[in-house]
Amino acid sequence: MFWFSRPEVVSENVKTFLQFEKDWLYGYWDYKKILLILTVPLSFFGLGLAFWKRSLAAGLGVVTLMATGKIVWSLQNAGESGKSIIVPAIVGLIICSGLIFIGFKMAERKNEKY
């Protein structure tokens, strides 16, 4: 991610996990993989729908499901190296949830003025 400087030291678990993801993406594609990949645009559609409906709870729920899904998939498929995604996913979830909450509160204040 562009806002983080390049780390001086990268753990072996992170390297192994990133290689696993690369191999998974470049590997054989069957219907199971296609269905799993379709969860990404469907998740963003759900997130957009939650925002369209102005539902803070639904938006936070979708973001939480996305992060949880990534963690579960990583742990089930990448073995020990999948654990390397837990902290970044939780931190990302907290940051996204906070920004969503702030955005909703700002929109509420803006709507109250009109």
C-alpha positions as CSV (number, residue, x, y, z in Angstrom):
1,M,0.0,0.0,0.0
2,F,1.4,3.3,-1.1
3,W,1.0,5.1,2.2
4,F,3.3,2.7,4.0
5,S,7.1,2.9,3.5
6,R,8.8,-0.3,2.3
7,P,9.7,-2.4,5.4
8,E,13.3,-3.1,6.0
9,V,12.7,-6.6,7.2
10,V,9.8,-8.9,6.0
11,S,9.0,-11.9,8.0
12,E,9.1,-15.4,6.3
13,N,5.4,-15.9,7.1
14,V,4.5,-12.7,5.1
15,K,6.7,-13.8,2.2
16,T,5.2,-17.3,2.2
17,F,1.7,-15.9,2.4
18,L,2.2,-13.5,-0.5
19,Q,3.7,-16.2,-2.6
20,F,0.7,-18.4,-1.8
21,E,-1.7,-15.7,-2.9
22,K,0.3,-15.2,-6.1
23,D,0.4,-18.9,-6.8
24,W,-3.4,-19.1,-6.1
25,L,-4.2,-16.3,-8.5
26,Y,-2.0,-17.6,-11.3
27,G,-3.0,-21.3,-10.7
28,Y,-5.8,-23.3,-12.2
29,W,-9.2,-21.6,-12.3
30,D,-12.2,-23.9,-11.7
31,Y,-15.8,-23.0,-10.9
32,K,-15.0,-22.9,-7.1
33,K,-12.4,-20.3,-7.6
34,I,-14.5,-18.2,-9.9
35,L,-17.4,-18.3,-7.4
36,L,-15.1,-17.3,-4.6
37,I,-13.6,-14.4,-6.6
38,L,-17.2,-13.2,-7.4
39,T,-17.6,-12.5,-3.6
40,V,-15.3,-9.5,-4.1
41,P,-17.5,-7.5,-6.4
42,L,-20.6,-8.8,-4.6
43,S,-19.2,-7.5,-1.4
44,F,-18.6,-4.1,-2.9
45,F,-22.1,-4.1,-4.3
46,G,-23.4,-4.9,-0.9
47,L,-21.3,-2.1,0.6
48,G,-22.6,0.3,-2.0
49,L,-26.2,-0.8,-1.4
50,A,-25.7,-0.3,2.4
51,F,-24.5,3.3,1.7
52,W,-27.3,3.9,-0.8
53,K,-29.8,2.9,1.8
54,R,-27.9,5.0,4.4
55,S,-27.5,2.1,6.7
56,L,-24.6,2.4,9.0
57,A,-25.2,-1.0,10.6
58,A,-25.4,-2.7,7.2
59,G,-22.2,-0.9,5.9
60,L,-20.3,-1.9,9.0
61,G,-21.6,-5.4,8.8
62,V,-20.5,-5.8,5.2
63,V,-17.0,-4.4,5.9
64,T,-16.8,-6.8,8.9
65,L,-17.8,-9.8,6.8
66,M,-15.2,-8.8,4.1
67,A,-12.4,-8.7,6.6
68,T,-13.6,-11.8,8.4
69,G,-13.9,-13.7,5.1
70,K,-10.3,-12.7,4.2
71,I,-9.0,-13.9,7.5
72,V,-10.9,-17.2,7.4
73,W,-9.9,-17.9,3.8
74,S,-6.3,-17.1,4.6
75,L,-6.2,-19.4,7.6
76,Q,-7.9,-22.3,5.8
77,N,-5.9,-22.2,2.6
78,A,-2.5,-20.8,3.5
79,G,-1.8,-22.7,6.6
80,E,0.6,-21.1,9.2
81,S,1.5,-18.2,6.9
82,G,-2.2,-17.2,6.7
83,K,-1.9,-16.0,10.3
84,S,0.2,-13.1,9.0
85,I,-2.9,-11.4,7.6
86,I,-4.8,-11.3,10.9
87,V,-3.3,-8.1,12.4
88,P,-3.4,-6.1,9.1
89,A,-6.9,-7.2,8.4
90,I,-8.1,-6.2,11.9
91,V,-6.3,-2.9,11.8
92,G,-7.8,-2.2,8.3
93,L,-11.2,-3.1,9.6
94,I,-10.9,-0.7,12.5
95,I,-9.7,2.1,10.3
96,C,-12.4,1.5,7.7
97,S,-15.1,1.2,10.3
98,G,-14.0,4.4,11.9
99,L,-13.9,6.3,8.6
100,I,-17.4,4.9,7.7
101,F,-18.7,6.0,11.1
102,I,-17.2,9.5,10.7
103,G,-18.6,9.8,7.2
104,F,-22.1,8.8,8.3
105,K,-22.0,11.4,11.2
106,M,-20.7,14.1,8.8
107,A,-23.5,13.3,6.4
108,E,-26.1,13.4,9.2
109,R,-24.9,16.8,10.2
110,K,-25.0,18.0,6.7
111,N,-28.6,16.7,6.2
112,E,-29.7,18.4,9.4
113,K,-28.8,21.8,8.0
114,Y,-31.2,21.4,5.1
